[in-house]
Amino acid sequence: MSVKPLGKREEAKNRNKDRIIAAARQLMQAPGGTLSMRELADMAGVSVATPYNLFGSKQEVIVAVLDDDVQALQQSVSDVGGDPIDGFFGVIDVSVGMLASAPAFYRTGARAVQTDMMDGDLQRHLREPRHTVLRQLVQRAVQQGFISHKISVDIFAVQLGQTLMIWVQSWANDHVTLDQLSDYLTYAFALSLAGVVADEHKQRVLDKAWAVQDRLQDDWPVAGQLPISVAG
């Protein structure tokens, strides 16, 4: 079946979207990681109204930039190799590596996603492409017998994705370091997996949790000062 070619208006719209996303990425990588729609429009060579018309808001532009990284994340996780259990912890290693490679860029992105969550848009973000990698991992783990077939692939993937998102936001708001972020995610993922993995893999994931628990205990703040902030 032949694919109907895009009309000139749609082609122009897609070109403008690509230019806006590229300009936003460049601005987000600058020191401070700030982004104004006027500055974005100037760099992309479009009118100030165009980003609003095509994306709706500044947050939507930033989310579109972050979604561009999904393919790179998926490939990096695939390169980790191993079985699905390795893949879950590979997501953490790859994600932390990406944050370390461009901290200003990812802080801006995490704060934008956080703003949308605070505005009541959480359910939309739980369906975004950023969760595609985790869903595929959960599905593969179920199919290969590493995780109970009784588990809901979608719900468990959302649970892991939400955990990842909240801890990344905590890092973006300077409540934890990247090393602490990695440890907290490893602990959370390991304990979540321990409840659903096949018996022969349970000790393996628990060992992951116990390996970081002492470090987390040493870093644990006084009561009432938890290192998580959704409000920022």
C-alpha positions as CSV (number, residue, x, y, z in Angstrom):
1,M,0.0,0.0,0.0
2,S,1.4,3.4,-1.0
3,V,1.9,6.1,1.6
4,K,0.2,9.3,0.7
5,P,2.7,12.1,0.5
6,L,2.5,15.0,3.0
7,G,1.1,18.3,1.7
8,K,3.2,21.4,1.6
9,R,1.6,22.7,4.8
10,E,2.4,19.6,6.7
11,E,5.9,19.4,5.4
12,A,6.5,23.0,6.5
13,K,5.0,22.3,9.9
14,N,7.3,19.3,10.4
15,R,10.3,21.3,9.3
16,N,9.4,24.0,11.9
17,K,8.9,21.4,14.6
18,D,12.4,20.0,13.9
19,R,14.0,23.5,13.9
20,I,12.3,24.4,17.2
21,I,13.3,21.1,18.8
22,A,16.9,21.6,17.6
23,A,17.0,25.2,18.9
24,A,15.5,24.2,22.2
25,R,18.1,21.5,22.7
26,Q,20.9,24.0,22.0
27,L,19.4,26.6,24.5
28,M,18.9,23.9,27.2
29,Q,22.5,22.9,26.9
30,A,23.7,26.4,27.6
31,P,24.9,27.3,31.2
32,G,21.8,27.8,33.4
33,G,19.6,25.8,31.0
34,T,17.0,28.6,30.7
35,L,14.6,28.7,27.8
36,S,12.3,31.5,26.7
37,M,9.9,31.2,23.9
38,R,11.0,34.4,22.3
39,E,14.7,33.3,22.4
40,L,13.6,29.9,21.1
41,A,11.7,31.4,18.2
42,D,14.6,33.7,17.2
43,M,17.1,30.8,17.2
44,A,14.7,28.6,15.2
45,G,13.9,31.4,12.7
46,V,10.1,31.3,13.3
47,S,7.6,33.7,14.7
48,V,7.0,33.8,18.5
49,A,3.6,32.3,17.9
50,T,4.8,29.3,16.0
51,P,6.2,27.3,19.0
52,Y,2.9,27.8,20.8
53,N,0.9,26.8,17.7
54,L,2.9,23.7,17.2
55,F,3.5,22.5,20.8
56,G,1.1,24.5,23.0
57,S,3.6,25.5,25.7
58,K,7.3,25.7,26.7
59,Q,7.0,22.5,28.7
60,E,5.7,20.7,25.7
61,V,8.7,21.8,23.6
62,I,11.1,20.6,26.3
63,V,9.2,17.2,26.6
64,A,9.5,16.8,22.8
65,V,13.3,17.4,23.1
66,L,13.5,14.8,25.8
67,D,11.5,12.3,23.7
68,D,14.2,12.5,21.1
69,D,16.5,10.8,23.5
70,V,14.3,7.7,23.8
71,Q,15.9,6.0,20.8
72,A,19.4,6.6,22.1
73,L,18.3,5.3,25.6
74,Q,16.8,2.2,24.0
75,Q,20.0,1.4,22.0
76,S,22.2,2.0,25.0
77,V,20.2,-0.4,27.1
78,S,20.3,-3.0,24.3
79,D,24.1,-2.6,24.2
80,V,24.2,-3.6,27.9
81,G,23.4,-7.1,27.0
82,G,22.5,-9.9,29.4
83,D,19.1,-11.0,30.5
84,P,16.1,-8.8,31.4
85,I,17.2,-8.4,35.0
86,D,20.5,-6.9,33.7
87,G,18.4,-4.7,31.5
88,F,16.5,-3.1,34.4
89,F,19.6,-2.0,36.1
90,G,21.1,-1.1,32.8
91,V,18.4,1.5,32.5
92,I,19.7,3.1,35.7
93,D,23.3,3.1,34.5
94,V,22.5,4.5,31.1
95,S,20.1,7.1,32.5
96,V,22.7,8.4,35.1
97,G,25.3,8.4,32.4
98,M,23.1,10.6,30.2
99,L,22.4,13.0,33.1
100,A,26.1,13.3,33.7
101,S,26.9,14.0,30.1
102,A,24.7,17.2,30.0
103,P,23.5,18.1,33.5
104,A,22.2,21.6,32.6
105,F,20.1,20.2,29.7
106,Y,18.6,17.4,31.7
107,R,17.9,19.6,34.8
108,T,15.9,21.9,32.6
109,G,14.0,18.9,31.1
110,A,13.3,17.3,34.5
111,R,12.0,20.5,35.9
112,A,9.7,21.0,32.9
113,V,8.2,17.5,33.4
114,Q,7.9,18.2,37.1
115,T,5.9,21.4,36.3
116,D,3.5,19.4,34.1
117,M,3.0,16.8,36.9
118,M,2.2,19.6,39.3
119,D,-0.3,21.0,36.8
120,G,-2.2,17.7,36.8
121,D,-0.7,16.2,33.7
122,L,0.8,13.2,35.3
123,Q,-1.3,10.6,33.4
124,R,-0.1,12.0,30.1
125,H,3.5,11.7,31.0
126,L,3.0,8.2,32.2
127,R,2.1,7.3,28.6
128,E,5.0,9.2,27.0
129,P,7.7,7.5,24.9
130,R,10.1,7.7,27.9
131,H,8.3,4.7,29.3
132,T,8.6,2.6,26.2
133,V,12.0,1.1,27.2
134,L,10.8,0.0,30.6
135,R,7.6,-1.5,29.2
136,Q,9.5,-3.5,26.7
137,L,11.9,-4.7,29.4
138,V,9.0,-5.8,31.6
139,Q,7.3,-7.5,28.7
140,R,10.4,-9.4,27.8
141,A,11.0,-10.4,31.4
142,V,7.5,-11.9,31.6
143,Q,7.8,-13.7,28.3
144,Q,11.1,-15.3,29.3
145,G,9.9,-16.3,32.7
146,F,12.0,-13.9,34.8
147,I,8.9,-12.2,36.1
148,S,5.5,-13.7,37.1
149,H,3.0,-13.8,34.2
150,K,0.4,-12.5,36.7
151,I,2.1,-9.0,36.7
152,S,0.4,-6.2,34.6
153,V,3.1,-5.1,32.2
154,D,1.7,-1.6,31.9
155,I,1.2,-1.0,35.6
156,F,4.6,-2.3,36.6
157,A,6.3,-0.3,33.9
158,V,4.5,2.8,35.0
159,Q,5.6,2.1,38.6
160,L,9.2,1.8,37.7
161,G,9.0,4.8,35.4
162,Q,7.4,7.0,38.0
163,T,10.1,6.0,40.5
164,L,12.8,6.9,37.9
165,M,11.1,10.2,37.2
166,I,10.7,11.3,40.9
167,W,14.4,10.5,41.7
168,V,15.6,12.3,38.6
169,Q,13.6,15.3,39.7
170,S,15.1,15.1,43.1
171,W,18.5,15.3,41.5
172,A,17.4,18.2,39.2
173,N,16.5,20.1,42.4
174,D,19.9,19.4,44.0
175,H,18.5,17.1,46.7
176,V,20.8,14.2,45.7
177,T,24.0,13.7,43.8
178,L,24.3,11.5,40.8
179,D,25.9,8.8,42.8
180,Q,23.1,8.9,45.4
181,L,20.6,8.9,42.6
182,S,22.1,5.7,41.2
183,D,22.0,4.1,44.6
184,Y,18.4,5.1,45.4
185,L,17.2,3.9,42.0
186,T,19.0,0.6,42.4
187,Y,17.5,0.1,45.8
188,A,14.0,0.9,44.6
189,F,14.2,-1.2,41.4
190,A,15.7,-4.1,43.3
191,L,13.0,-4.2,46.0
192,S,10.2,-3.7,43.4
193,L,11.6,-6.6,41.3
194,A,12.1,-8.8,44.3
195,G,8.3,-9.0,44.7
196,V,7.6,-10.2,41.2
197,V,10.7,-12.2,39.9
198,A,10.8,-15.9,39.8
199,D,12.3,-17.5,42.9
200,E,15.6,-18.4,41.3
201,H,16.3,-14.7,40.6
202,K,15.0,-13.2,43.9
203,Q,18.3,-13.4,45.8
204,R,20.1,-11.9,42.9
205,V,18.0,-8.7,42.9
206,L,18.0,-8.5,46.7
207,D,21.8,-8.6,46.7
208,K,21.6,-5.5,44.5
209,A,19.6,-3.8,47.2
210,W,21.8,-4.9,50.1
211,A,24.9,-3.8,48.2
212,V,23.8,-0.1,48.2
213,Q,21.8,-0.1,51.5
214,D,24.8,0.7,53.7
215,R,25.7,3.7,51.6
216,L,22.1,4.9,51.7
217,Q,22.0,4.5,55.4
218,D,25.2,6.6,55.8
219,D,23.7,9.4,53.7
220,W,20.2,9.2,55.1
221,P,19.1,12.7,56.3
222,V,17.5,13.5,59.7
223,A,13.8,12.9,60.0
224,G,11.7,15.3,58.1
225,Q,14.4,16.1,55.5
226,L,13.9,13.4,52.9
227,P,15.8,13.9,49.7
228,I,12.7,13.8,47.5
229,S,10.9,16.8,46.3
230,V,8.1,16.9,43.7
231,A,7.3,20.5,44.6
232,G,10.9,21.6,44.0
